[in-house]
Amino acid sequence: MEVKKLSISWQFLIVLVLILQILSALDFDPYRVLGVSRTASQADIKKAYKKLAREWHPDKNRDPGAEDKFIQISKAYEILSNEERRLHYDQFGDAGENQGYQKQQQQREYHFHHFHENFYFDESFFNFPFNSERRDSIDEKYLLHFSHYVNEVVPDSFKKPYLIKVTSDWCFSCIHIEPVWKEVVQELEGLGVGIGVVHAGYERRLAHHLGAHSTPSILGIINGKVSFFHNAVVRENLRQFVESLLPGNLVEKVTNKNYVRFLSGWQQENKPHILLFDQMFVVPLLYKLVAFAHKDYLSFGYVYMGLRGAEEITRQYNINIYAPTLLAFKENTNKPADVIQARNMKKQVIDDFIAQNKYLLAARLTSQKLFHELCPVKRSHRQRKYCVVLLTAEATKLSKPFEVFLSFALANTQDTVRFVHVYSDRQQAFASTLLPDGEAFRGKAAVSILERRNTAGRVVYKTLEDPWTGSESDKFILLGYLDQLRKDPALLSSEAVLPDLTDELAPLFLLRWLYTASDYISDCWESIFRNNWREMIPLLSLIFSALFILFGTVIIQAFSDSKDERESNPPDKEEVQEKAGETEPSLTKESSSKFPKKGFVEVTELTDMTYTSNLVRLRPGHMNVVLILSNSTKTSLLQKFALEVYTFTGSSCLHFSFLSIDKHRGWLECLLEFAQDAAPIPNQYDKHFMERDYTGYVLALNGHKKYFCLFKPQKTVEEEEAMGSCNDLDASLHRGESRGKPSSGLGPKPIKEKLSKLSLWMERLLEGSLQRFYIPSWPALD
């Protein structure tokens, strides 16, 4: 009886709360609160909100009801600034805020009645989200089916990478990673990454096709290729995984040394060039994703404004260093065609900027696809598109006819006219169709105006009667034809069927065949070992068992043969005595020495080939100890380095390398900028003032955690004497010349003294008591 009364009182409270909310909603009118009409625009609503918010802000208005009034103003603006909620309010009189609450209360009431007679508990106490129907709707929004994946996701993966989660019901790990997945989805989707969710229980075919045999599984798809994520599911790891899917050559690092070459590549690549100036050391992920989406149409470069080698290019284009800046360059490398600058540059802003600068001002027709895009087929009389085509010979430098044609295109840019040019020697069939018969145009440039009528190649055109020389009369005649076309489209009296353009930028047939064969082999390999690896386990087990038996038989046979030979040919006693006499001194020498029998240390050179494996992708817990040396000090320093670190070679977590300062001084100086007072103090009387001596430095690099420890070499006796005798200017200058290249003036013994305390430093490194210098990312070893 008490339980029944409790349920009745609970229902009464629910109904009372709903009635109060409905009454408050009916009394609240956002239009009346902001003082705007129902037909007010978003600009008027925003203006009224700003005015009232400044007037009724609790920090500025001391009225006791200011806080409630400010809350009403904010709530009204929240409703009217959202088009969906505003439409819902105009139709039903409320903003749809109580729907979720009412639905939740109805569910609770239903669950309470459902379990009332047995347990007297609300089901929310046992509400485990095992069923996919009760999970957040974020997964339902991105659910994939097999046909949708094959027909849409795979073709779209050539423009943007996809991050896909494979989940199922009754998956505890899926519930555990759900908060991280939501956060990553909200971030990466805004950057342009495709998101997908596959339910392994309902889409077994798709899960098997992807090779996901367990849940949860997270994988990435780019260019139709599937890559699995194997690290801990945290936000930073997932972001790095998406970034690792992208090709490494999407964005070129641009400095003072290579910006002219980068911008001058438009003629060979037939693409505009986009430059991003920013203060971030690494290229932003958003910029990489935009570069991947438009890699077929534009070339992308990145300028790190914090680098010392970027001052010239920053001054050249008058860049504001306090905000990211995008520049679009076309045929003119001295002046950008378009500029955009914003502190928080969004994807939509960048996409609009790219769409406006997708093609060159007078692009070269290098393929039939580009011809379709630049010169589309006429759809109606109001949507006429004319193409002004310059037929010219290929030249390494810009010819005068092309320069005049380019300036004419810049001065007469219209929505209905597109200017392009064609190399007549590369597209001979195309050029011969537009040029009239005769010797007048042989080896000379010509201009034709054409309009495409269908996709089969039918065009109407008119070619200028005289060759294009770039004179004022030529420009006047062309301008007159364009003006006449606006009034009389019948000016294009000639008609022809153009042949398809050959793809000038496509690789050779042999290369295309090799690429196709390699893709086919890789697809077969992935299909066998990713999708059908369970079926391949018995076959692989049989193969390895046979190989093990075969090699075991060969090894046993080899040992038995050598034993038979020793038994058949026993050594003479005199030879045995001679060998024993020869080995005794060496054993005595080795036992008296402090070094073990294995007297060498494996030290590899750190180059651009081994940089990624030995540092950037070094396994967690492993460190690379790198010795800095020059060509002249290489032998002596390596010998001393091997002696000092030999006792630590038993650890499998330590790797030893050396770096040539003559080749990679810039990389080392970039790294040492993150260490306080790491650079040596140069002598002010030294003529090699800027050539700092880094020989003998040792770096312990942790590639996974992105930090390093620094060992500064011990000063030699000669260096201390040179530093102490600076009172005599002549002697100081004399010693400064010898210190300009310290490796050549000092003997091998003083050079070795630089590493005299390296073993003590190595012990402190293993103890973890050394100072660590963290960096945002490892610089490139160019």
Secondary structure, 3 states (H helix, E strand, C coil): CHHHHHHHHHHHHHHHHHHHHHHHHHHCCHHHHHCCCCCCCHHHHHHHHHHHHHHHCCCCCCCCCHHHHHHHHHHHHHHHCCHHHHHHHHHHCCCCCHHHHHHHHHHHHHHHHHCCCCCCCCHHHHCCCCCHHHCCHHHHHCECCHHHHHHHHHHHCCCCCEEEEEECCCCHHHHHCHHHHHHHHHHHHHHCCEEEEEECCCCHHHHHHHCCCCCCEEEEEECCEEEECCCCCCHHHHHHHHHHHCCCCCEEECCCCCHHHHHCCHHHHCCCEEEEEECCCCCCHHHHHHHHHCCCCCEEEEEECCCHHHHHHHHHCCCCCCCCEEEEECCCCCCCCEEEECCCCCHHHHHHHHHHCCCCCCEECCCHHHHHHHCCCCCCCCCCCEEEEEEECCCCCCCHHHHHHHHHHHHCCCCCEEEEEEECCCCHHHHHHHCCCCCCCCCCCEEEEEEECCCCCEEEEEECCCCCCCCHHHHHHHHHHHHHHHHCHHHCCEEEECCCCCCCCCCCHHHHHHHHHHHHHHHHHHHHHHHCHHHHHHHHHHHHHHHHHHHHHHHHHHHHHHHHHHHHCCCCHHHHHHHHHHHHHHHHHHHHCCCCCCCCCCEEECCCCCHHHHHHCCCCCCEEEEEEECCCCHHHHHHHHHHHHHHHCCCCCEEEEEEECCCCHHHHHHHHCCCCCCCCCCCCCCCCCCCCCCCCCEEEEECCCCEEEEECCCCCHHHHHHHHCCCCHHHHHHHHHHHCCHHHHCCHHHHHHHHCCHHHHHHHHHHCCCCCEECCCCCCCC
